[in-house]
Amino acid sequence: MATYLDDTQRRNLARLATTLTWRTEWPTWVLIATIYASWFGVATHVRALGVPVAALLLAFLGAWYMSLQHELMHGHPTRSRFFNGLLGFAPLAVWFPYGIYRDLHLQHHVDPHLTHPSFDPESYFVTHQTWQRTGALMRALLTVRNTFIGRLLLGPAFSIAATVVEAFRRMAGGDLRDVPAWLVHFIALAALTYWLDVSCGLPAWVFIGGVGYASLSIGSVRSFHEHRTSGTGEHRSVINEAAFFWRLLYLNNNYHAVHHDLPHVPWFALRSVYLARRADYHERNGGFVVQGYREWLGRHAIQPVAHVVHPFADGVPAHRSRANPSGVGPLRAVSNDKSARLAG
């Protein structure tokens, strides 16, 4: 997808890039401090809050953390991939190693392949060939997953299963490049889980199965139909004019067409960039605009938002790829979204 820049927008972005806010990215530093302080603040007060309340708060903070991870992998607040990785490797959202999420999400940003189930690791579609091979139960689960409620309940399970299957497939094939990332993640997760259980009073099963799964589920709200199939690449990404709470939780990634158009723009500037060209972006993305996540819930709570089969995918030969090795378990998080992404 060609970037939507004319001379006026180039000048505006160049001017913004020279401001103190953009040069220092102080909003992102404040965000990092706020998320970590809030997460550990809740964790150290589990007994005072009670396990149910603390788990719910940690789930939302985990989803917010995945939004931060998404920002880190796009080169904010520093241009150092290594340093940003240090800021985002902690397993506060449980399930996915940051480095693996980063690599898959950047693959998702190869926009000519956006939504294609064989190449886009965050696609919720399958090829016609895969659909024909799939049994009745899996077809039903894939269809339910394309409803709003189904995405909340089943989306994380699909992402976790597909990620684990792919990790074992790669290791079985002799590709050990991801092993260090998984080892570091599991060591950090084990240490964090032990501390939460012994020192804070949050049982391990609540953190792993409850907080972790719920964080992915909350992240999947943002990613629900944020991409549609279209023969025109610019029409594939949504603009969701969500309320302030959701914009903050997802760091303005609800303006998804703008993010795909200008992935280098930091989260705190996305809304102003969008509002400056609102009508132009509505025209550019073919009117793929919704008025908040409540609209998706009202229209697609139990009604699939789209058919699972990608209408154009069979024009490109399907193959077993890192993006979608099984064909029936497309990765999703985080982005939050695969973690993030895989949830967003």
C-alpha positions, 0 to 999 in steps of 0.5 A: 500500500502506497503511503498517503503523503502529499506535500502538505502532509510531508511538511506537517510531519517534518515540522512535528518531527522537530518538536520537543515531544517527538524528539524526546518521545516523553509521552512514551516514557511516561507511558512506560513508567505508568504501565510498569508502576500500575502493574506492579502496584496492583500485583503487590496489593493483591491481598488488599484488593482481593484476587478477582479484582486484582486479576481483572486489573492485571488483565487490563494492564496486560492488554495495555502493556501489549499495546506498549510492546506494539509501540516498542517494536515500531521504533519508539521511544528509541531507535535501538531495537535491543533497548526497546526489546529490554523495555518490552521483554517482561512477560506481564501479559504471559503468553508470547516472547516479545521478539517472536511477536515483533518479527511476526508483527513486522511481517504483518506490515508487508501490506501487499499481503495484508489478510492473505492467510498464507503470508499475513501472520495476523490474518483471520482467514483461511484459503478455500483449499484449507476450508475444504480439508477442514472438518465440521468442528473446526469449521464451526469454531473458525466461524464462531471466532469471526463473531465478536463474542467468539473472538473474545472467547476463542481468539486467544486459544487459536493464537496460543495453539497456533504459536505453540504448534509453529514453535514445535514444528520449527524445532522439529525441522532443525530451526532453532533460531527462536529457542533463545527467545522462548527460553528467556521468556519461560525463565522470566515467566517462571520467576514472575509467576513464582513471585506473584504466588509466594509474595503477592498471593496471586495463584499461578493458575490465575495468572497464567490461565486467567490474567494471561488469557483475559489480556489477549481477549481484551486485546482482541476487541481492538483487532476485531475486523481491523482488516477486511479483504479487498482487491484494493490494498488501501481499503483493507484497514479500518478506522475505528473512532473509539471513545477515549478509554479505548484509544488510550488502552490501544494507544490510538491503534484504532486508527488502524488505516493511518497506522498502516499508512504511517507506521513510524508515527508515534502513538501520541500523534496518530489521532492528530494526524488522522483528524487533520486529514479525516475526510481524506482518510475516509475516502482513501480506505473506502469508507471502512469506518466504524463508530467505536467497538460498541458498533461491532458488538451490536452488529456482530455479537453472534453474527460472523463479520465475514466468511472465514474463506479469503475470497482472493487467497487462492490466486496465490499458491497456499503453502506452509509458511511461518505466517500460517503453518497449519492453515487452520490456526492463523496467528493473531496478538497484539497485538494485542493484539500475537501478544500484541499484537498477536493480539494487535 
